[in-house]
Structure formats: C-alpha cells, structure tokens
Amino acid sequence: MGAQGSVPEGVHVVVIGGGFGGIAAAQQLKSSGVTFTLIDLKDAFHHNVGALRASVQDGFAQKTFIPYAETFGESFTQGRVVLVEPEGQRVVLEDGQEVLYSHLILCTGTEGPFPGKYTSPSSTQTAVQRYQDLLQQIQAAGSVLVVGGGVTGVEMAAEIKTEFPDKKVVLVHSRIPLADPGLLASVRQQAKEVLMEKGVELVLGQKLLGMEGVELNVTRRNQLLTTDQGTEIRADLVISCTGQRANSAAYASGLADWVAEDGSLKVNPHLQVGSHPNIYAIGDCANIQEPKMAYHAGLHAAIAVSNITNSLSGKDLCTYSTGSVTMLVALGRDAGVGQFNGCRLPRIAVVLGKSKDLLLWKSWRDMGQTAP
C-alpha cells in the first residue's frame, strides 16, 4: 500500500489501546496512508517496561511517558471505550462520543496492580506524580514485601534491592519456580540466583493470607503477614505484582461470544476475532499461548496492519505463528537474565541489551520524538 491514493474511500481503522501494539499499529497505518484513530485512556504512551525503575529512581518516570498528540496529531483521541458494536461498526466512548470504523484493532492490554501497570485515565503529570509518591514510600520503608514472583515481581524486587541495598526486601511467590513459565528452567534458576546474590529473601511455594486487608504501596511500620504454611513476615511496605488479567472492559459485551475465560479474545491465525473479518486483536488481549511481551505485540501489529491492507487490495492474508521464546528479564540496572530463540544468554548481554536503559531509546525513536 504505501501511497495515500491507493487506499479505498471509506476506510477508517480504529485502534483501541495505545500500548506497544497500539503505537506500532498506528505508526504502520500512518506510513501506509490509511486513515485511523488511536484511542487511549491516557494522553501519553507509557513505556511500562520502565515502570518498576520509575518507582525507585527519582526523575525516571517522566522519561517513560511519551505524548501521543505530538506523534499522531488529530488521529489521537483520549478517552475510555465502553462499547464495541460490530453490527454498527462503531465504538462508543464513556463521554458518549461515537467513532465509526471500517476495521478495528483491539490492543487493550492487561490490567493489574500499580506500579507494574498504570491504567488510570489521567494526565502525564498525574501519572508521573504517582510514581514519585511510591518512590517516597519505598524510601521511607525499612523493609519491603513484594507479592508475586512472575517476571514483574522478580524485576520489582531486584529494582528495589539494587537502588536500596540496605533495605530488607522479601519476595513471596505461591510457586517454587520464579519468572515466566515460557523461560528455560536454567534461566528461571538463574533469576533466583541473581535475587539471592542481591540479598532478596525468597519465600517460595507459599501464599499470603489476608491480602484483602492490606493497604498496598503505603508505608505502615512493622506490618505482620502470614502465609498459608504459617510463615510470618514483617514488612513496612507491601507491593503487589500479581493478578494481571486481559483488559476486556471495552469489548466484553459487544464481543462476548469470543471472550476467553481469562478475558482475552479468541483469534484465528490471521489475528481476526471470531466471525468478524474486520476486527483484529493483538498484544496481551489476544488469546495466544505465548508470553505477554512488548516484542510480541509489535509482531502482532505488523500482521494485523498487513492483513487490513492486503484485504483492501485482494491479497492473501498473513498468518501469525509462535516461535521459540525470546525474553530478557532486567534485574536492576546492573543485572539480568534471558534467552534468545530458546537459547540462554550471558548475563552481561541482557544488561547491555535491556537492563541498563530498559529500551527507552527505542520507544522515543518509534514515536518519532526526542527524549527529554
């Protein structure tokens, strides 16, 4: 496609969600001359790969928010989508605004506890301040309990211990292995070893009780928590890194027949949703059995946009297939573990490839802007 004149009249792609998949799709639509509207709750793209470091380093949060309007201009709309209506080919925003589409790309991501996720409708200033507030709580705490030993929890514990080595940091996980199940066993073991080297205390194979009564992200001296095996843990601050789920609020009713048990959308190999050839789901909200990663969301975006342009020109659709897992786990600015195409990487390679700057430069480049 490439030239604006080659796009048939009436084509308007709506992209819901401005995470990694959303901005990749929007940039590719922009390059192809396809009219589109990108809709997101926030006024800026959040490079949430850096969210955990923003919680421990003063001034880092500001670098993780990149304004949508400067990149996409009038093609960006800030708002919350409350309804997708396939029959009328429209989406409805919370304020009553309706946006018509010829094609729809859903990339609503996952929702989960702060600081790993920031999904509130707000200005960049408000978002940055929330990370600064958490930093102050961490600074005030003598001990921190991180709940959940998936990738987010492992990275959170490492970030805190790296920046504040004198603080007591405890990580509780309901399973024995840490990090993502898609990682090699040797990589998951290596993550455990790095945490122990840094001095993180691990309580594995145990589940915390009474979490519903705990105030998260607020320092309360000497709180006592107990696991299901009777282990008592005292901590001044509790940070949750569990319970992430597909953010289905926008499509749960309009596409109910195609929503999986975990809230994600069932897609075919072309990433089309159910019986709707003009609706695509990409990134974390697509029901694809692979680790939820920014890298994969970008791959999905390329397939979805290619299939939209191919369908307009009568070409065959592309298919998406999963491959060997490539994943880098940053364990503070000075450590990390990971694998490339199923092969374990040297720790120094992960530090240089991700941990040092968390790929901030790439998001600013992809958005066509200069980092502050």
N, C-alpha and C positions, 0 to 999 in steps of 0.2 A: 504494500500500500504506500506509503511514503509521501505522496502528494495530496494536498487537501482536496484538489479537484476530483480525485478518484473515489472519494467517499460518497456513497449514495445519499440523496437528500432524506432527511428524517432520522438519520442515525444519531442517537444520543445515548452514550454509555454513562450509567450512574455507578460510581464506585463508593460503596459504604464501608468506611473504616480507613483511616489514614495511617496505619502501621506500616511495617516493612513491605508487605504485599501490596497494600493500597497505593503507596507512593511509587512503587515500581510499576504497577499497572497504569497509574495516571501519567507517569513520565513516558511510558511507551505509547499510550494513546495520543499524548501531546505530540510526540515525534512523528506519529503516523498521520497526523492531521485529522484525527477523529474527535468530534465534539464530545465533551464529557463533563460531568460534575462530580467532584470529590466531596464527600460529606463526612465530617468527623465532629465529635463532641468538643474537642479542644481546638485552640487557634494555632497550634503548632504540632509538628511531628515530634513524637517522643522517641528518642534513641534509647529505648529501655534496656538495651544491653548494658548501658552505663548507669542504670537506676540504682544499683546497690552501692556503687562507688560514690554516687551523688549523696548517699546517706552518711558517708564517712569522711569525705573530703570537702572542705569549705570552698564554695565557688564552682564546684564541678557541675552541679545541677543545671546551671544556666547554659552550659555547653550542650546539654542533652535535649534541648528544645529548639526546634528549627521552624520558623514561621511558614505556614502553608501559603499564605497570600502572596508572599514575595516570589514564590516559585510558580504558583498556579493562578494567581490573579483572580479574575471573576469566575474561574472554573472551580473555585473552592467555596463551599458553604459550611458554616459552623452550625451544628445542631444535632439533636438526638432523633434518630429514626425510630418511630414507634410501630410502623406497619409497612410491610411489603405486600403489595396487592398484584399478584401475577396476572389476573384477568384484565385489570385495567392498565397494566404495565405502568404502575406508579408507586412511589414511596411517599409516605406521609411523615412529616416531622412533628415533634412534640408541640411546636407553636402553631400547628395547623397548615403549614406550608406543604404544598404537594409538588413533587418533581416527577415528570414523566420520563420514561426510558424506553429505548428500543432493546437495549441489552443491559444486564445488571451483573456487577461483580461484587460479591459479598466477601468482605475480608474484615470481619468484626473482631477477630482475635479471641483471646481468652480474658476472663476476668478473675481476679484473685486479690489477696490482701496486699495492701501497701506495706513496704516500698517496692516490692517486686513488680507490682502493677499499679499504674496510675490511670484510672478510667473515669475520673470525675469531669463534668463539664465546667471548664474554668479557663481563666487566662493563664498565660505562661508565668506571669508574676506570682499568681496564687500557687501554681504548681511548684515553682522553684522555692517559694517560702515554706511549703510543706516539707520539702526535703531538708531545708535548712533547720526547720524545727526538730526533725528527727535527729539530725546531727547533734543538736544541742542536748537532746535526751540521751543519746549514746555517750556524749562527753561527760554528762552528769552521772552516769551509771558506773558503779564499780564492777558490776557483773551483768552479763547479757545472756539470755537464753534464746536460742534460735530453734524454732519448732519446724521440723521437716527437713529431711536430708536428700531431697531431689537436687537437681542442679542449682536451683535458686537458693535453697538453704545452705548448700555446701559453699556456694560463692559468697553468700551473705556472711557466714561465719568467718570465712577466710579474709574478707574485706575488713571486718571489724578487728580481727586479731592482727592483721598487717599494719593498720593505721594506729591501733591502740594496743600494743603488745603487752602492756601491764594489766589490762583488763582480763577478768575471768570470762571466758566465752564457752558456753556449753551448747552442744548440738544434740537434740533428741530426734530420733527417727524410728518409726514403727517397724522398719525392716532392718535387716543386717547390712546388705549392700547399699552403698551410697550412690548418688548421682542418677543418671538416666539408664534404664534397662537396655537401651539400644547400644550402650557403650560396651566395649570389650571388658571382660571380667578383670583383666590386668590393669586397665585404665581406671576402673572403679576402685580397685585396690590401691592404685597409686594416689587417687584423690584422698583416700582415707589416710595414707601415709603422710601426705603433704599437710593435712589438717593437724595430725598428731605432731609433726615436726614444728608447726607453728605454735603448738600449745593449746589447741582446741580440745576440750574434754568431750568425748563421744559417749552417748547413751543410746545404744542401738538395740533394735528388736523390742522396743518398749513404746507404749503410747501414753501420752499425758492425759490425766483425768481432770475434769472440771475446767476445761479451757473456756467454756462459755461465760465463766465469771471473771475472766482475766481481762484487764484493760491493756490492750496492745499499744506498743510504741510510746508508752508513758512511763517515766521512771517512778517506781514505788519501792522504797527501800526494803530489802530482805523479804521479798515475797516467797512463800513456800508453795511449791507444786509437787505433786506426786504422780508417779507412773502407775500403770496397771500391774506392775510387778512389785510395787511398794517402794521403789527408789524415790528418795526425797531430794529435791533440787531447790536451792535458794538462789534467787536472782533479783536484781533491781529492775531489770527491763526485759520484756518478752516481745519478740518479733516473730510473727507467723509467716512461714513460707510454704504453706500447704493449701490444698483446696482449690487449685485452679480449674476452671471449667469454661467450655466454649461460651462466648458471649452471644447468646441466642435471642436477646430481647427484641431485636429488630425484625427477626423472621419467624419467631416461634409460632405465631398464629397463622400468618399468610402461607407458610411453607411447612405446616405441621406434619404433613404426610411424609416428609423427607428428613425429619429431625431424628437423629440417632439418640440413644439413651443418654449419652454424655453431652447432649445439646448441640453437637456438630451436625453438619449437613451431609447427607449421603450423596456422593457424586459418582459419575461414571468415569471411565479412563480419560475422557476429554475435559474433565472437571465441571461438567454440566450437572445441575441439580435435578435429580429425579426425571420427571417428564417435561421439564422446561428447557428447551434447547438454547434459549437466550438468557438463561440465568446460570452464573458460574459461582462457585465457592472456592476460595483459595486461602492458604495460610492455616492458622490454628483452627478456624471454624470449619474446615473441610475434613470429612471423616476418612482420613488417610492414615494408614498404620505406619507411622514414622515419627521420629522425634519432632516436637514442635519447635522450629527454629526459624530465625530470620532468613537464613540461606534458602531453606525450602520454600518459604513464602515467595521469595524472589523468583524461584524456578516456576512455581505455580502461576505467578503473574504473567510470565512470558508465554506460557501455554494458553492461558485464558485470552490474552490480547491477540495472540496469533490466531486462535480459533474464531474470534469475533471478526477479524479482518479476512480470514480465509473463508468464512461463511458468507461474507458480503461479496466476495469475488468468485464464489463457486469452487474453491479449492478444498481438498481433503482436510479434515481436522487433524490436529496433532494429538498425541496421547501422552499421558504422564505415567511414568513408572518409577517406583522407588529403587534405590540402589544401595550400595554399601554406605554405612553411616559415616559422615564426616562431622566431627563435633569438637569444638575447643571449649574447655572449661577454665575460666580465669579464676585463679585462687589468690586474689590480691594482685597488686601491680608487679610483683616480683616472682610469681609462681603460676603454674597452670599445667593441666594435663589434657590429653586429647588424642584423637585419631583422625587419619585421613584415608578415605576409601577402605575403611576396615583395618588399617594398619596403625599401630600405636606410634605416636610422635614423641620425639625427645622433649623434655620439659622446656628447654630453652627455646625451642621452635614455637611453642604455644605462648611463651612470654613475649617473644618478638612479634608473633602473628596476631595476638589478641590482648593479652593481659596488660601490656604496657599502656596502651591508649584506648582499648576497648572498641577499636574501629570507628571512633568518632569521625575521623577524617573522611571515611567513606560515605557516611550519611550526609555530611555537609557537601561533599562533591556530588552525590546523587541528587541532592536538592538544588544544585547549581548556585550555592551560596558560600560565602567565606566565613569560617568560624571566628567568633569574637576573640 
